[in-house]
Amino acid sequence: MPFMRHVRGQLLKAGVAARDIHYEAFGPDLWLAATQKIRPLPVRPT
């Protein structure tokens, strides 16, 4: 995650200790989707 690496680097340059930097990534599991065949959801007639 380039953005998070960039922000972490900027925090370190600003003097924030590495032990004080916390982050969490969330969202769709793109790595998992890239390794598995994902079936599209069926389209319901309207």
C-alpha contacts under 8 A as a table, 3 or more apart, distances in Angstrom:
res1	aa1	res2	aa2	distance
1	M	4	M	5.60
1	M	5	R	6.41
2	P	5	R	5.10
2	P	6	H	6.09
3	F	6	H	5.09
3	F	7	V	6.23
4	M	7	V	5.12
4	M	8	R	6.05
5	R	8	R	5.12
5	R	9	G	6.17
6	H	9	G	5.14
6	H	10	Q	6.29
7	V	10	Q	5.05
7	V	11	L	6.19
8	R	11	L	5.09
8	R	12	L	6.23
8	R	21	I	7.34
9	G	12	L	5.13
9	G	13	K	6.20
10	Q	13	K	5.04
10	Q	14	A	6.16
11	L	14	A	4.99
11	L	15	G	6.49
11	L	16	V	5.42
11	L	21	I	7.93
12	L	15	G	5.19
12	L	16	V	5.07
12	L	17	A	6.40
12	L	18	A	6.70
13	K	16	V	7.35
16	V	20	D	6.73
16	V	21	I	7.38
17	A	20	D	5.34
17	A	21	I	6.94
18	A	21	I	5.34
19	R	22	H	7.78
29	D	32	L	5.43
29	D	33	A	6.40
30	L	33	A	5.05
30	L	34	A	6.18
31	W	34	A	5.20
31	W	35	T	6.66
32	L	35	T	5.35
32	L	36	Q	6.41
33	A	36	Q	5.34
33	A	37	K	7.11
33	A	38	I	6.58
34	A	37	K	7.73
